[in-house]
Amino acid sequence: MTETAARYLYLARHGEASADETTLTENGRRQAVLLGERLRSAPLTAIHHGPLPRARQTAELIGAQLDGVPLHQSELAGDYVPHLPAKEELPPDSADALLGFLAQAPEEERSQGPALAREALAAFTGTVEGDQPRHELVVTHNFLIGWLIRAALDAPEWRWLGINHSNAALTVIRYAPGRPSSVLIYNDMRHLPAELRWTGFPPELRV
């Protein structure tokens, strides 16, 4: 039998982006640097990031604060809709609002997203072969983080909706042999000063 060890999956949403999403704002760059400084004590072996500029730039700034942790670009860490629910899956009182929200996403993100989401689960989650725990960071987007948290909690597939993540906040999920996956940290912003917290959230969700 192949020996397996725990995986610690660190998830971060990219830093605050410009209105056209082509680059990080100055606040976004500061957020990324501060997150990198926080992660200096983590035994990371790899940083995976999506192909869009805001994720790539965030990963590069984080990596610059660390000592030799390699960066890997992955389409699986991109920005896409991970699951398109049927109306019958959704709570009756919010189904129309949720479907209306999803309809605003570009067709490419909706059509290609579910297949990418299944591949992301296979690539980024679960235990790892060997006897040494693995610590990896994925710099990605709000939707994928919600999808991976949903999966870790064995929630219905539609429940990635409503799980929101701030720019440059940190979530950590543990996958250990013989144990259910565990969300150790969620949307943690302790490394950010007050003025850099909660960006990427609508005002009504900031607490």
C-alpha positions in Angstrom: 0.0 0.0 0.0 1.3 3.4 -0.9 2.1 5.6 2.1 0.3 9.0 2.1 0.9 12.2 4.1 -1.1 15.3 4.8 -1.5 18.2 2.4 -1.9 21.7 3.6 -3.6 23.8 0.9 -3.1 27.6 1.4 -5.6 29.6 -0.7 -5.3 33.4 -1.4 -7.4 35.6 -3.5 -5.4 38.0 -5.7 -4.7 41.5 -4.4 -7.0 44.5 -5.2 -7.1 45.0 -9.0 -7.6 48.1 -11.1 -11.1 48.8 -12.5 -10.2 47.1 -15.8 -8.5 44.2 -14.0 -5.3 44.5 -16.0 -3.0 45.1 -13.0 -2.9 45.4 -9.3 -3.6 48.7 -7.6 -1.0 50.1 -5.2 -3.2 48.7 -2.4 -3.2 45.4 -4.1 0.6 45.3 -4.3 0.9 46.2 -0.6 -1.6 43.4 0.2 0.4 40.9 -1.7 3.7 41.9 -0.1 2.2 41.7 3.4 0.8 38.3 2.7 4.2 37.1 1.4 5.8 38.4 4.6 3.2 36.4 6.7 3.9 33.2 4.8 7.7 33.4 5.4 7.3 31.0 8.3 5.2 28.5 6.3 7.1 25.6 4.8 5.7 26.2 1.3 7.1 24.1 -1.6 5.2 25.6 -4.4 3.0 28.6 -5.4 0.4 27.9 -8.1 -1.4 30.9 -9.7 -3.9 31.6 -12.4 -3.0 33.1 -15.7 -4.7 36.4 -15.4 -2.5 39.4 -14.5 -4.0 40.1 -11.1 -3.3 36.6 -9.9 0.1 36.3 -11.6 1.3 39.7 -10.2 0.1 38.8 -6.7 1.9 35.4 -6.8 5.1 37.1 -8.0 5.0 39.6 -5.1 4.4 36.9 -2.6 7.2 34.8 -4.0 9.6 37.7 -3.8 9.2 37.7 0.0 10.0 33.9 0.2 13.2 32.0 -0.2 13.3 30.1 -3.5 9.7 28.8 -3.6 8.9 28.1 -7.3 5.9 29.6 -9.1 3.7 27.6 -11.4 1.1 29.1 -13.7 -2.0 26.9 -14.0 -5.3 27.3 -15.9 -6.9 25.4 -13.1 -6.3 28.3 -10.7 -8.0 30.7 -13.1 -11.2 32.7 -12.9 -14.3 30.6 -13.9 -17.7 29.4 -12.7 -17.0 26.0 -11.1 -20.6 24.7 -11.1 -23.8 25.9 -12.8 -26.7 24.8 -10.6 -30.1 24.0 -11.9 -32.9 26.1 -10.3 -34.1 23.0 -8.5 -30.8 22.7 -6.6 -31.1 26.2 -5.1 -33.1 27.5 -2.1 -36.5 28.7 -3.5 -36.2 32.1 -1.9 -32.8 32.9 -3.5 -32.8 30.8 -6.7 -33.7 33.6 -9.1 -31.2 36.1 -7.6 -28.4 33.5 -7.7 -29.1 32.4 -11.3 -29.3 36.1 -12.4 -25.9 36.6 -10.8 -24.4 33.7 -12.7 -25.9 34.8 -16.0 -23.6 37.9 -15.8 -20.5 35.8 -16.0 -18.9 35.5 -19.5 -20.0 32.5 -21.5 -16.5 31.1 -21.6 -16.2 31.1 -17.8 -19.6 29.3 -17.5 -19.1 26.7 -20.2 -15.5 25.7 -19.4 -15.6 26.2 -15.7 -17.2 22.9 -14.4 -14.5 20.8 -16.2 -11.7 23.0 -14.9 -13.2 22.8 -11.4 -13.2 19.0 -11.4 -9.5 19.0 -12.5 -8.7 21.6 -9.8 -10.1 19.2 -7.1 -7.9 16.4 -8.5 -4.8 18.6 -8.7 -5.0 20.6 -5.5 -6.8 18.6 -2.9 -6.4 15.3 -1.0 -3.5 13.6 0.7 -0.1 13.3 -1.0 2.2 10.3 -1.7 5.1 9.8 0.7 5.8 10.3 4.4 6.3 14.1 4.4 3.4 16.7 4.6 3.2 19.1 1.7 2.4 22.8 2.0 1.3 24.6 -1.2 -0.2 28.0 -2.0 -2.8 28.6 -4.7 -3.2 32.3 -5.7 -6.6 32.4 -7.4 -10.0 34.0 -7.5 -13.1 34.2 -5.4 -15.1 31.5 -7.2 -12.5 28.8 -7.0 -11.8 29.4 -3.3 -15.5 29.0 -2.6 -15.6 25.8 -4.6 -12.6 24.3 -2.8 -14.0 25.2 0.6 -17.4 23.8 -0.3 -15.8 20.5 -1.3 -13.7 20.4 1.9 -17.0 20.6 3.9 -18.9 18.1 1.7 -21.5 20.7 1.0 -23.8 20.6 -2.0 -22.2 21.6 -5.3 -24.1 24.8 -5.6 -22.9 26.0 -2.1 -19.8 27.5 -3.5 -22.1 30.5 -4.0 -22.1 32.8 -1.0 -18.6 31.8 0.2 -16.7 35.1 -0.3 -13.0 35.9 0.1 -11.3 39.3 0.5 -8.3 40.3 -1.6 -5.1 38.8 -0.2 -6.8 37.1 2.7 -5.7 33.6 3.6 -7.5 30.3 3.9 -5.9 27.0 4.8 -7.4 23.5 4.3 -5.8 20.3 5.7 -6.2 16.9 4.1 -4.9 14.2 6.4 -4.9 10.4 5.9 -7.9 8.7 7.5 -9.5 12.0 8.5 -12.1 14.3 6.9 -10.7 17.5 5.3 -10.6 20.4 7.7 -10.8 24.2 7.1 -8.2 25.5 9.5 -8.3 29.2 8.6 -10.8 31.0 6.5 -10.6 34.6 5.0 -7.9 35.6 7.6 -6.8 39.2 7.2 -4.6 39.6 10.3 -1.6 40.4 8.2 -3.3 43.4 6.7 -3.8 46.8 8.3 -7.4 48.0 8.7 -7.4 50.1 5.6 -6.4 47.1 3.4 -9.0 44.7 4.8 -12.3 43.7 3.2 -11.4 44.9 -0.3 -13.3 42.9 -2.9 -16.3 42.7 -0.7 -19.5 44.7 -1.0 -20.1 47.0 1.9 -22.9 44.9 3.4 -20.6 41.9 3.8 -17.9 43.8 5.7 -17.9 43.2 9.4 
